[in-house]
Amino acid sequence: MIGTDAKIYVAGHTGMVGSAICRRLEAEGYGNVVTRSRSDLDLLDQRAVHDFLREEKPDFVFMAAARVGGIQANNTYRAEFIYENLMVQVNVIHGAHLAGIQHLLFLGSSCVYPRECPQPMKEEYLLTSPLEHTNEPYAIAKIAGIKQCEAYQSQYGRDYISVMPTNLYGPNDHYDLQTSHVLPALIRKAHEAKVHGDPELVVWGSGNPRREFLYVDDLAEACVFLMQRQLDGKTLPSLINIGRGEDLTIRELAETIMDVVGFRGTIRFDASKPDGTPRKLLDTTRINRLGWCPSVSLRDGVALSYEDFLSRE
């Protein structure tokens, strides 16, 4: 068993997920966390990544580095999303293996599941039918990461697992309307509508798609929970969903955000914009059976996110 003196590398520590994992590790007493900024280590540079991992040789790697964005960003920068995500994860996962690192956790996304997937989405539904077109390049890159971890596990006995989070939000999120996901985008839109005295909030699509949202610190808690079991030598499933196990419509999400922000206008849906996948609800039976459940409600999480947004204004 390896305790809180374990050396842990968090790839992508400046992002929303990576920074949350670092906060959780610190809260649980892990004092030997290794990070590198992009200026110090470019994860697209294979030789630099392999040299770094061989020199540091951490006990555990969190692969949280990724190029992420909402529907518009995914659909606009399709080449960058598939290239950059494939390269950074291949470099880190293969580099970890070459360095003799036994334990790794790869962060994927619920968008790896088919567009017309049975609900809630079980891990075994992966690759059973076509993906959603708007984020297909990103999803394919993440699927490749899942399969790479499975391959190193089966061929070399590495303890490399993948977790699939639902839609995430929270501190250190992106609020740029050109690249952000729906929840932070609506926080910004609702705030600006309130400040400007606008009569309505414009929301992309029909408002009918259903989405599940998880506060990022809940995800970080789940990831550290799984890390501790890996370091204890416990055998875990190679693929694990992480979510709340409940969803709501985009309309209901917008109404919750308006209430938290204090915007009293009306909602207008822009049907010329894409809806994306009709529904994305994860089946969280596996992680729940392992003993983990989320603790932050959607409304409380939105309030915390709004505070984070205001702190950056």
BAFILO-852452 format. One record per residue (C-alpha): residue number from 1; x, y, z; residue in three letters. Coordinates in steps of 0.5 Angstrom, whole numbers, always signed. Layout:
<nodes>
(NUM (X Y Z) ALA)
...
</nodes>
This chain:
<nodes>
(1 (+0 +0 +0) MET)
(2 (+3 +7 -2) ILE)
(3 (+0 +13 +3) GLY)
(4 (+0 +20 +2) THR)
(5 (+8 +20 +1) ASP)
(6 (+6 +18 -6) ALA)
(7 (+9 +22 -12) LYS)
(8 (+3 +24 -16) ILE)
(9 (+3 +27 -23) TYR)
(10 (-3 +31 -25) VAL)
(11 (-2 +32 -33) ALA)
(12 (-7 +39 -34) GLY)
(13 (-6 +42 -27) HIS)
(14 (-8 +49 -30) THR)
(15 (-15 +46 -33) GLY)
(16 (-22 +46 -29) MET)
(17 (-21 +38 -28) VAL)
(18 (-13 +38 -27) GLY)
(19 (-14 +44 -22) SER)
(20 (-20 +40 -18) ALA)
(21 (-16 +34 -17) ILE)
(22 (-10 +38 -15) CYS)
(23 (-14 +41 -9) ARG)
(24 (-17 +35 -7) ARG)
(25 (-10 +31 -7) LEU)
(26 (-8 +37 -2) GLU)
(27 (-14 +37 +2) ALA)
(28 (-13 +29 +3) GLU)
(29 (-6 +31 +5) GLY)
(30 (-2 +29 -1) TYR)
(31 (+4 +33 -1) GLY)
(32 (+8 +30 -7) ASN)
(33 (+4 +32 -13) VAL)
(34 (+8 +34 -19) VAL)
(35 (+6 +39 -24) THR)
(36 (+9 +42 -30) ARG)
(37 (+6 +48 -34) SER)
(38 (+6 +48 -42) ARG)
(39 (+12 +53 -42) SER)
(40 (+16 +48 -38) ASP)
(41 (+13 +41 -42) LEU)
(42 (+9 +41 -48) ASP)
(43 (+5 +35 -48) LEU)
(44 (+5 +35 -56) LEU)
(45 (+13 +34 -56) ASP)
(46 (+14 +26 -55) GLN)
(47 (+21 +26 -53) ARG)
(48 (+20 +31 -48) ALA)
(49 (+14 +28 -45) VAL)
(50 (+18 +21 -45) HIS)
(51 (+24 +24 -42) ASP)
(52 (+20 +28 -36) PHE)
(53 (+16 +21 -34) LEU)
(54 (+23 +17 -34) ARG)
(55 (+26 +22 -30) GLU)
(56 (+20 +24 -25) GLU)
(57 (+18 +16 -25) LYS)
(58 (+11 +18 -21) PRO)
(59 (+7 +13 -17) ASP)
(60 (+1 +15 -21) PHE)
(61 (-1 +19 -27) VAL)
(62 (-8 +23 -28) PHE)
(63 (-8 +24 -35) MET)
(64 (-13 +30 -35) ALA)
(65 (-10 +34 -40) ALA)
(66 (-14 +35 -46) ALA)
(67 (-17 +41 -51) ARG)
(68 (-24 +42 -49) VAL)
(69 (-30 +46 -51) GLY)
(70 (-37 +46 -53) GLY)
(71 (-41 +45 -59) ILE)
(72 (-39 +51 -63) GLN)
(73 (-31 +50 -61) ALA)
(74 (-32 +42 -63) ASN)
(75 (-35 +43 -69) ASN)
(76 (-31 +49 -72) THR)
(77 (-24 +46 -70) TYR)
(78 (-25 +39 -71) ARG)
(79 (-18 +38 -74) ALA)
(80 (-15 +41 -68) GLU)
(81 (-19 +37 -63) PHE)
(82 (-18 +30 -66) ILE)
(83 (-10 +32 -67) TYR)
(84 (-8 +35 -60) GLU)
(85 (-12 +30 -56) ASN)
(86 (-10 +24 -59) LEU)
(87 (-2 +26 -59) MET)
(88 (-2 +29 -52) VAL)
(89 (-6 +22 -49) GLN)
(90 (-1 +18 -53) VAL)
(91 (+5 +21 -51) ASN)
(92 (+3 +21 -44) VAL)
(93 (+0 +14 -43) ILE)
(94 (+6 +11 -48) HIS)
(95 (+11 +15 -44) GLY)
(96 (+8 +12 -37) ALA)
(97 (+9 +5 -40) HIS)
(98 (+16 +6 -42) LEU)
(99 (+18 +9 -35) ALA)
(100 (+15 +3 -32) GLY)
(101 (+9 +7 -28) ILE)
(102 (+4 +2 -26) GLN)
(103 (-2 +6 -24) HIS)
(104 (-5 +11 -29) LEU)
(105 (-12 +14 -29) LEU)
(106 (-15 +17 -36) PHE)
(107 (-20 +22 -36) LEU)
(108 (-25 +21 -42) GLY)
(109 (-32 +24 -43) SER)
(110 (-39 +22 -44) SER)
(111 (-39 +24 -51) CYS)
(112 (-36 +17 -53) VAL)
(113 (-42 +14 -52) TYR)
(114 (-47 +14 -59) PRO)
(115 (-51 +19 -61) ARG)
(116 (-58 +15 -60) GLU)
(117 (-55 +11 -54) CYS)
(118 (-60 +7 -49) PRO)
(119 (-61 +11 -43) GLN)
(120 (-58 +11 -38) PRO)
(121 (-51 +10 -42) MET)
(122 (-48 +4 -39) LYS)
(123 (-40 +3 -40) GLU)
(124 (-42 -3 -45) GLU)
(125 (-45 +1 -50) TYR)
(126 (-39 +4 -52) LEU)
(127 (-38 +3 -60) LEU)
(128 (-45 +0 -61) THR)
(129 (-47 +5 -66) SER)
(130 (-45 +12 -69) PRO)
(131 (-43 +18 -65) LEU)
(132 (-46 +25 -65) GLU)
(133 (-43 +29 -71) HIS)
(134 (-42 +35 -68) THR)
(135 (-36 +33 -63) ASN)
(136 (-34 +26 -67) GLU)
(137 (-27 +28 -67) PRO)
(138 (-26 +29 -60) TYR)
(139 (-30 +23 -58) ALA)
(140 (-26 +19 -63) ILE)
(141 (-20 +21 -59) ALA)
(142 (-22 +20 -53) LYS)
(143 (-24 +13 -55) ILE)
(144 (-17 +12 -57) ALA)
(145 (-15 +13 -50) GLY)
(146 (-20 +8 -47) ILE)
(147 (-17 +3 -52) LYS)
(148 (-10 +5 -51) GLN)
(149 (-11 +4 -43) CYS)
(150 (-14 -3 -44) GLU)
(151 (-9 -5 -49) ALA)
(152 (-3 -4 -44) TYR)
(153 (-7 -7 -39) GLN)
(154 (-8 -13 -42) SER)
(155 (-2 -14 -46) GLN)
(156 (+3 -11 -40) TYR)
(157 (-1 -12 -34) GLY)
(158 (-1 -4 -33) ARG)
(159 (-6 -1 -28) ASP)
(160 (-9 +4 -33) TYR)
(161 (-16 +5 -32) ILE)
(162 (-21 +10 -36) SER)
(163 (-27 +14 -33) VAL)
(164 (-32 +18 -37) MET)
(165 (-35 +24 -33) PRO)
(166 (-41 +27 -35) THR)
(167 (-42 +35 -37) ASN)
(168 (-37 +38 -32) LEU)
(169 (-37 +45 -29) TYR)
(170 (-34 +49 -23) GLY)
(171 (-28 +53 -21) PRO)
(172 (-23 +55 -27) ASN)
(173 (-29 +54 -32) ASP)
(174 (-29 +57 -39) HIS)
(175 (-34 +63 -40) TYR)
(176 (-32 +65 -47) ASP)
(177 (-38 +64 -51) LEU)
(178 (-35 +62 -57) GLN)
(179 (-31 +56 -54) THR)
(180 (-35 +54 -47) SER)
(181 (-40 +49 -45) HIS)
(182 (-47 +50 -44) VAL)
(183 (-47 +51 -37) LEU)
(184 (-42 +57 -36) PRO)
(185 (-44 +60 -43) ALA)
(186 (-51 +61 -40) LEU)
(187 (-48 +64 -33) ILE)
(188 (-45 +69 -37) ARG)
(189 (-51 +70 -42) LYS)
(190 (-55 +71 -36) ALA)
(191 (-51 +75 -32) HIS)
(192 (-50 +80 -38) GLU)
(193 (-57 +80 -39) ALA)
(194 (-58 +82 -32) LYS)
(195 (-53 +88 -32) VAL)
(196 (-55 +90 -39) HIS)
(197 (-63 +90 -37) GLY)
(198 (-64 +86 -43) ASP)
(199 (-72 +83 -43) PRO)
(200 (-70 +76 -45) GLU)
(201 (-64 +71 -45) LEU)
(202 (-63 +67 -52) VAL)
(203 (-61 +60 -51) VAL)
(204 (-59 +55 -57) TRP)
(205 (-63 +50 -59) GLY)
(206 (-70 +48 -57) SER)
(207 (-69 +47 -50) GLY)
(208 (-71 +40 -50) ASN)
(209 (-65 +36 -50) PRO)
(210 (-63 +33 -43) ARG)
(211 (-57 +34 -40) ARG)
(212 (-53 +31 -33) GLU)
(213 (-48 +36 -30) PHE)
(214 (-43 +34 -24) LEU)
(215 (-39 +39 -20) TYR)
(216 (-32 +39 -22) VAL)
(217 (-30 +38 -15) ASP)
(218 (-34 +32 -14) ASP)
(219 (-31 +29 -20) LEU)
(220 (-24 +30 -17) ALA)
(221 (-26 +27 -10) GLU)
(222 (-28 +21 -15) ALA)
(223 (-22 +21 -18) CYS)
(224 (-18 +21 -12) VAL)
(225 (-22 +15 -9) PHE)
(226 (-21 +11 -15) LEU)
(227 (-13 +13 -15) MET)
(228 (-13 +10 -7) GLN)
(229 (-16 +4 -9) ARG)
(230 (-11 +3 -15) GLN)
(231 (-5 +4 -10) LEU)
(232 (-8 -1 -5) ASP)
(233 (-8 -6 -11) GLY)
(234 (-15 -7 -12) LYS)
(235 (-18 -9 -19) THR)
(236 (-22 -4 -22) LEU)
(237 (-26 -4 -28) PRO)
(238 (-22 -1 -34) SER)
(239 (-28 +4 -36) LEU)
(240 (-32 +7 -30) ILE)
(241 (-38 +13 -31) ASN)
(242 (-38 +18 -26) ILE)
(243 (-44 +23 -26) GLY)
(244 (-50 +24 -22) ARG)
(245 (-55 +19 -25) GLY)
(246 (-60 +25 -26) GLU)
(247 (-61 +30 -31) ASP)
(248 (-66 +36 -33) LEU)
(249 (-67 +39 -40) THR)
(250 (-64 +45 -42) ILE)
(251 (-70 +49 -41) ARG)
(252 (-70 +47 -34) GLU)
(253 (-62 +49 -33) LEU)
(254 (-63 +56 -36) ALA)
(255 (-69 +57 -31) GLU)
(256 (-64 +55 -25) THR)
(257 (-59 +59 -28) ILE)
(258 (-63 +65 -28) MET)
(259 (-66 +64 -21) ASP)
(260 (-59 +64 -18) VAL)
(261 (-56 +70 -22) VAL)
(262 (-62 +74 -21) GLY)
(263 (-64 +75 -28) PHE)
(264 (-72 +76 -28) ARG)
(265 (-73 +76 -36) GLY)
(266 (-76 +71 -41) THR)
(267 (-72 +65 -45) ILE)
(268 (-72 +65 -52) ARG)
(269 (-70 +59 -56) PHE)
(270 (-66 +60 -62) ASP)
(271 (-68 +54 -66) ALA)
(272 (-63 +55 -72) SER)
(273 (-57 +53 -67) LYS)
(274 (-56 +45 -66) PRO)
(275 (-59 +41 -60) ASP)
(276 (-53 +36 -60) GLY)
(277 (-55 +29 -57) THR)
(278 (-62 +29 -55) PRO)
(279 (-60 +26 -48) ARG)
(280 (-54 +24 -45) LYS)
(281 (-55 +21 -38) LEU)
(282 (-50 +16 -35) LEU)
(283 (-51 +10 -31) ASP)
(284 (-47 +10 -25) THR)
(285 (-48 +4 -22) THR)
(286 (-41 +2 -22) ARG)
(287 (-38 +7 -18) ILE)
(288 (-44 +7 -14) ASN)
(289 (-42 +0 -12) ARG)
(290 (-35 +2 -11) LEU)
(291 (-38 +6 -5) GLY)
(292 (-38 +13 -8) TRP)
(293 (-43 +18 -9) CYS)
(294 (-43 +26 -11) PRO)
(295 (-45 +31 -6) SER)
(296 (-46 +38 -9) VAL)
(297 (-53 +39 -12) SER)
(298 (-54 +43 -18) LEU)
(299 (-57 +49 -15) ARG)
(300 (-51 +49 -10) ASP)
(301 (-46 +48 -16) GLY)
(302 (-49 +53 -20) VAL)
(303 (-48 +58 -14) ALA)
(304 (-41 +57 -13) LEU)
(305 (-40 +57 -21) SER)
(306 (-43 +64 -21) TYR)
(307 (-38 +66 -15) GLU)
(308 (-32 +64 -19) ASP)
(309 (-35 +67 -25) PHE)
(310 (-36 +74 -22) LEU)
(311 (-29 +73 -19) SER)
(312 (-26 +74 -26) ARG)
(313 (-30 +80 -28) GLU)
</nodes>
